[in-house]
Amino acid sequence: MNAALMRRIKPGLTPHPNELDRKRIERGLSLRKRYLYVSPNVTPVRGGYLVESPCCSRNINKDGALIDVALILYDAVCGVWKLFCKNHARGSWEFYSLYNRLPSAIDELNADPERLFWR
């Protein structure tokens, strides 16, 4: 983010979450490669968005309950998006990668080449 833009952002305020980007993520998830028959939820969290989905594979939750899929956070200092996957065994978020643009993070989440998100 350039210095002029950073001066316009009030200290303590972050541009995320916001409804426009939440909807962009929701729409973008319709192109995912896994879990095609469930509707993921995108919930605003401090600094970003939480993606949850019913567990249709039953790998994580045998009852098919809602599970954490991804955490997408915006780092206003660096101007990058951070994508996290959930380590369900440990119950913690693990850093996955950085992206300059939100659509790039959504594309990676949709492709899930290592099958770390959509289990």
C-alpha positions in Angstrom: 0.0 0.0 0.0 1.4 3.4 -0.9 2.3 6.0 1.8 -0.4 8.5 0.7 -3.1 5.9 1.1 -1.8 4.7 4.5 -2.1 8.3 5.8 -5.8 8.3 4.9 -6.5 5.2 6.9 -7.3 6.2 10.5 -5.1 4.4 13.1 -6.9 1.4 14.6 -9.2 1.1 11.6 -8.8 -1.7 9.1 -10.4 -1.9 5.7 -11.5 -5.5 6.4 -13.9 -7.1 7.0 -16.4 -5.4 4.6 -19.5 -6.6 3.0 -18.2 -6.2 -0.6 -15.2 -8.4 -0.1 -17.3 -10.9 1.9 -19.6 -11.3 -1.1 -16.7 -11.5 -3.5 -15.3 -14.4 -1.5 -18.8 -16.1 -1.4 -19.2 -15.8 -5.2 -15.6 -16.9 -5.8 -16.1 -20.1 -3.8 -18.7 -21.3 -6.3 -15.7 -22.2 -8.5 -14.1 -24.5 -6.0 -12.9 -28.0 -7.0 -14.0 -29.8 -3.8 -17.2 -29.9 -1.6 -19.3 -28.9 -4.6 -22.6 -29.9 -3.0 -22.4 -27.8 0.1 -22.8 -24.0 0.7 -19.9 -22.5 2.5 -20.4 -19.7 5.0 -18.1 -16.6 4.8 -18.2 -14.8 8.2 -16.5 -11.5 9.0 -13.8 -11.7 11.6 -11.4 -9.0 12.8 -9.1 -8.2 9.9 -10.7 -10.7 7.4 -13.0 -13.6 6.8 -13.6 -17.1 8.1 -14.7 -19.7 5.6 -16.8 -22.6 7.1 -18.6 -25.4 5.4 -20.6 -28.5 6.4 -18.3 -31.5 6.4 -19.8 -33.6 3.6 -16.7 -36.0 3.5 -17.2 -36.8 7.2 -13.3 -36.9 7.5 -13.2 -34.1 10.1 -16.7 -34.4 11.6 -18.6 -37.7 11.4 -22.0 -35.9 11.8 -21.3 -33.5 8.9 -21.4 -30.5 11.1 -20.0 -27.1 10.2 -16.1 -27.1 10.1 -13.5 -24.4 9.6 -12.1 -24.4 6.1 -9.9 -21.3 5.8 -9.1 -18.0 7.4 -8.3 -15.1 5.1 -6.8 -12.0 6.8 -5.7 -8.7 5.3 -2.4 -7.3 6.6 -2.9 -3.5 6.2 0.7 -2.8 7.1 2.2 -4.9 4.3 -0.9 -4.7 2.0 -1.1 -8.5 1.5 -3.6 -11.2 2.1 -2.7 -14.1 4.3 -4.4 -17.5 3.8 -4.5 -20.0 6.7 -5.7 -23.6 6.8 -7.1 -25.3 9.9 -5.2 -28.1 11.5 -8.2 -29.9 12.9 -6.1 -32.4 14.9 -4.5 -29.5 16.9 -7.4 -27.1 16.7 -5.2 -24.3 15.4 -4.8 -22.2 12.3 -1.6 -22.7 10.2 -0.2 -20.1 7.8 -0.5 -21.3 4.2 0.6 -18.4 1.9 0.6 -14.7 1.0 -1.2 -13.0 -1.9 -1.1 -9.5 -3.3 -4.7 -9.7 -4.4 -7.8 -11.2 -2.8 -8.8 -13.1 -6.1 -5.5 -14.9 -6.0 -6.1 -16.1 -2.5 -9.6 -17.3 -3.5 -8.2 -19.1 -6.6 -5.8 -21.0 -4.4 -8.5 -21.9 -1.9 -10.7 -23.1 -4.7 -8.0 -25.2 -6.3 -6.7 -26.6 -3.0 -3.9 -28.6 -4.7 -2.6 -30.1 -1.5 -6.1 -30.8 -0.2 -5.5 -28.9 3.0 -8.7 -26.8 3.0 -11.6 -28.8 1.6 -11.3 -32.2 3.5 
